[in-house]
Amino acid sequence: MPSHPDTRLAPEILADFQGTIDLMARIVGMPVGLLNLLEGDELRVAVSADHPDNPIEPGLRMPLNAPGVFCQKVISTGGMVHIPDALHENPWADVPDFRPGMLSYLGFPVRLPDGEVIGTLCVLDSRPHALDADRIALVERMRDLAERHLELWWLNRSLGDSGRNLVDYRSEIDALRRMVPICSSCKRVREDEGFWRAVDAYFGEHAGVEFTHGICPDCEQRLYGDLAREGRG
């Protein structure tokens, strides 16, 4: 199985997901709503609906190779799985779900922006449920919202700043949008202290941007003239 990114979410993100999962389970009419995230060859329950009939606690780990894990099919197929009654549907008729007493299930894969499946969003119940198209569409839409939220988390992780939030990034962007004094001749940037620095050094420190260096066609012609044309010919 491929390695997956670290899926430990910040407390504020978990709190937002909690409200989404609670609402989803309540509207669909099933007591168990879960956001499960992959960690190696296991699924970990990251968020579980706050419902008196929900026996599944956050932190429960489910081995993907265990018999009868409904979410395993979601991950292996990359698509929706709807099981109205596991006791009357193969291959679950003889092997109940790993989670105790769950008979009905609806789950969707949760993906990162690059398409990688990192978990599932699902609803379950100990009673049979044949969900109608509207309730299925609702859970799918909740999955879409979860993916949009996780996309922001993924961006933070990719930038190496897992502890930061959108306010931090917005503040930096606003700061960079303010006018920056730049020399009209050498193009160095003047800092608040009055020092002049190269553009690449300035943005490397203040915006975390790394520059690669090349040469544009106009400068190539100005600096190298006929040699540049010969090189292309």
Secondary structure per residue as TSV (DSSP state, phi and psi in degrees):
chain	resnum	aa	ss	phi	psi
A	1	M	-	360.0	138.4
A	2	P	-	-66.2	154.4
A	3	S	-	-73.3	149.3
A	4	H	-	-120.8	154.8
A	5	P	-	-65.3	160.1
A	6	D	-	-60.5	120.8
A	7	T	-	-108.1	23.9
A	8	R	-	-80.4	115.7
A	9	L	-	-92.5	151.7
A	10	A	-	-67.6	151.8
A	11	P	H	-55.8	-38.2
A	12	E	H	-68.5	-32.3
A	13	I	H	-71.6	-40.8
A	14	L	H	-61.1	-39.0
A	15	A	H	-63.3	-41.1
A	16	D	H	-64.0	-43.9
A	17	F	H	-63.0	-34.9
A	18	Q	H	-58.8	-45.4
A	19	G	H	-62.6	-39.6
A	20	T	H	-64.8	-45.7
A	21	I	H	-66.3	-41.6
A	22	D	H	-60.4	-45.8
A	23	L	H	-64.8	-42.9
A	24	M	H	-58.6	-49.8
A	25	A	H	-63.1	-39.1
A	26	R	H	-66.9	-44.1
A	27	I	H	-70.5	-41.2
A	28	V	H	-69.5	-27.0
A	29	G	T	86.3	28.1
A	30	M	-	-124.8	134.8
A	31	P	S	-72.4	-22.5
A	32	V	E	-106.5	117.3
A	33	G	E	-126.2	132.4
A	34	L	E	-136.5	143.5
A	35	L	E	-110.8	114.4
A	36	N	E	-109.6	138.0
A	37	L	E	-123.8	141.6
A	38	L	E	-73.4	135.3
A	39	E	E	-137.2	98.7
A	40	G	T	66.3	-124.5
A	41	D	T	-100.6	24.5
A	42	E	E	-129.6	156.5
A	43	L	E	-104.9	133.8
A	44	R	E	-111.9	133.1
A	45	V	E	-73.0	108.9
A	46	A	E	-84.3	-40.1
A	47	V	E	-139.0	135.8
A	48	S	E	-130.2	137.6
A	49	A	-	-59.5	140.7
A	50	D	-	-84.3	92.8
A	51	H	-	-143.6	137.3
A	52	P	T	-61.8	-23.3
A	53	D	T	-98.9	13.0
A	54	N	-	-96.2	111.5
A	55	P	-	-87.5	-0.5
A	56	I	-	-99.0	121.3
A	57	E	-	-94.4	148.3
A	58	P	T	-57.2	144.0
A	59	G	T	98.8	-15.0
A	60	L	-	-59.9	135.2
A	61	R	E	-109.9	137.0
A	62	M	E	-123.6	113.8
A	63	P	E	-65.4	130.5
A	64	L	T	-66.7	-23.0
A	65	N	T	-91.3	5.5
A	66	A	S	-74.1	144.7
A	67	P	T	-61.5	135.2
A	68	G	T	80.8	15.1
A	69	V	-	-78.2	108.6
A	70	F	H	-56.1	-43.2
A	71	C	H	-63.9	-22.6
A	72	Q	H	-60.3	-39.1
A	73	K	H	-68.0	-36.8
A	74	V	H	-58.7	-45.9
A	75	I	H	-70.3	-41.7
A	76	S	H	-69.8	-34.1
A	77	T	H	-93.2	-21.4
A	78	G	T	70.8	21.8
A	79	G	S	-140.2	-179.0
A	80	M	-	-66.7	144.5
A	81	V	E	-128.8	125.1
A	82	H	E	-124.0	118.6
A	83	I	E	-121.8	101.0
A	84	P	S	-66.3	-37.7
A	85	D	-	-153.6	104.6
A	86	A	G	-63.8	-25.3
A	87	L	G	-71.4	-14.4
A	88	H	G	-122.9	25.3
A	89	E	S	-143.6	126.8
A	90	N	T	-75.3	149.0
A	91	P	T	-93.0	17.5
A	92	W	T	-94.5	-3.5
A	93	A	S	-60.7	-35.6
A	94	D	S	-102.2	-10.2
A	95	V	S	-131.8	101.3
A	96	P	-	-66.0	162.0
A	97	D	-	-57.8	151.0
A	98	F	S	-55.2	-35.5
A	99	R	S	-77.5	135.3
A	100	P	T	-62.6	127.1
A	101	G	T	71.3	16.0
A	102	M	-	-86.7	121.7
A	103	L	-	-107.9	-33.2
A	104	S	E	-114.8	149.3
A	105	Y	E	-155.6	140.9
A	106	L	E	-139.3	123.9
A	107	G	E	-142.0	149.7
A	108	F	E	-128.2	148.0
A	109	P	E	-72.0	147.2
A	110	V	E	-109.5	126.3
A	111	R	E	-119.8	155.5
A	112	L	-	-84.5	167.9
A	113	P	T	-57.0	-26.3
A	114	D	T	-83.2	3.2
A	115	G	S	95.6	-7.4
A	116	E	-	-71.4	130.0
A	117	V	E	-77.2	123.8
A	118	I	E	-118.5	4.2
A	119	G	E	169.9	-163.7
A	120	T	E	-140.6	152.9
A	121	L	E	-118.4	126.7
A	122	C	E	-150.5	162.3
A	123	V	E	-127.4	145.6
A	124	L	E	-142.4	163.0
A	125	D	E	-154.5	155.4
A	126	S	S	-80.6	-7.0
A	127	R	S	-109.5	155.0
A	128	P	-	-64.3	142.1
A	129	H	-	-143.4	121.6
A	130	A	-	-102.0	97.1
A	131	L	-	-74.7	141.1
A	132	D	-	-81.3	173.9
A	133	A	H	-62.0	-35.5
A	134	D	H	-65.9	-42.5
A	135	R	H	-70.0	-36.1
A	136	I	H	-63.6	-43.5
A	137	A	H	-63.6	-35.6
A	138	L	H	-63.3	-47.1
A	139	V	H	-63.7	-38.8
A	140	E	H	-62.7	-41.1
A	141	R	H	-66.0	-38.4
A	142	M	H	-61.8	-38.2
A	143	R	H	-61.5	-42.4
A	144	D	H	-60.1	-42.1
A	145	L	H	-63.8	-40.1
A	146	A	H	-62.1	-40.3
A	147	E	H	-65.2	-38.5
A	148	R	H	-62.9	-40.0
A	149	H	H	-66.9	-43.9
A	150	L	H	-66.7	-26.9
A	151	E	H	-62.0	-39.0
A	152	L	H	-66.4	-41.3
A	153	W	H	-61.9	-43.4
A	154	W	H	-61.9	-38.8
A	155	L	H	-62.5	-44.6
A	156	N	H	-59.9	-44.4
A	157	R	H	-63.6	-41.4
A	158	S	H	-64.7	-32.7
A	159	L	T	-82.0	-4.1
A	160	G	T	79.2	18.4
A	161	D	-	-125.5	62.4
A	162	S	T	-64.5	-21.9
A	163	G	T	-90.5	-1.6
A	164	R	-	-94.3	162.5
A	165	N	-	-124.3	180.0
A	166	L	H	-63.0	-29.9
A	167	V	H	-61.5	-40.0
A	168	D	H	-60.2	-47.3
A	169	Y	H	-66.3	-39.5
A	170	R	H	-64.2	-37.9
A	171	S	H	-63.9	-41.6
A	172	E	H	-66.3	-42.2
A	173	I	H	-62.1	-43.1
A	174	D	H	-61.9	-38.7
A	175	A	H	-64.9	-40.5
A	176	L	H	-71.6	-22.8
A	177	R	H	-75.7	-19.7
A	178	R	S	-66.7	154.5
A	179	M	-	-62.4	130.8
A	180	V	-	-108.8	122.3
A	181	P	-	-65.4	127.0
A	182	I	B	-135.8	137.7
A	183	C	-	-67.3	129.1
A	184	S	T	-70.5	-14.0
A	185	S	T	-100.5	-63.3
A	186	C	T	-91.3	-9.5
A	187	K	-	68.3	17.9
A	188	R	-	-75.5	155.2
A	189	V	E	-101.3	136.8
A	190	R	E	-91.1	126.3
A	191	E	-	-87.8	172.1
A	192	D	T	-58.8	-32.3
A	193	E	T	-77.6	-4.1
A	194	G	S	96.7	-3.7
A	195	F	-	-81.5	150.9
A	196	W	E	-108.1	130.8
A	197	R	E	-130.6	154.3
A	198	A	-	-62.2	148.2
A	199	V	H	-57.0	-44.7
A	200	D	H	-65.6	-37.8
A	201	A	H	-68.2	-39.8
A	202	Y	H	-62.8	-51.2
A	203	F	H	-73.6	-25.3
A	204	G	H	-64.3	-36.7
A	205	E	H	-82.7	-41.3
A	206	H	H	-91.8	-22.1
A	207	A	S	-126.5	1.4
A	208	G	-	67.5	26.0
A	209	V	-	-97.3	131.9
A	210	E	-	-104.2	133.3
A	211	F	-	-102.2	141.7
A	212	T	-	-104.0	157.8
A	213	H	-	-118.0	136.2
A	214	G	-	-144.1	-161.0
A	215	I	-	-142.4	131.5
A	216	C	-	-78.0	161.7
A	217	P	H	-59.0	-38.4
A	218	D	H	-64.8	-44.9
A	219	C	H	-69.2	-35.9
A	220	E	H	-60.0	-43.1
A	221	Q	H	-67.6	-41.7
A	222	R	H	-65.1	-38.4
A	223	L	H	-86.4	-34.9
A	224	Y	H	-118.2	-12.1
A	225	G	T	51.3	-123.0
A	226	D	H	-61.9	-31.3
A	227	L	H	-61.6	-36.7
A	228	A	H	-66.4	-41.9
A	229	R	H	-67.6	-38.5
A	230	E	H	-64.2	-38.5
A	231	G	H	-63.3	-36.6
A	232	R	H	-77.1	-25.7
A	233	G	-	-81.1	360.0
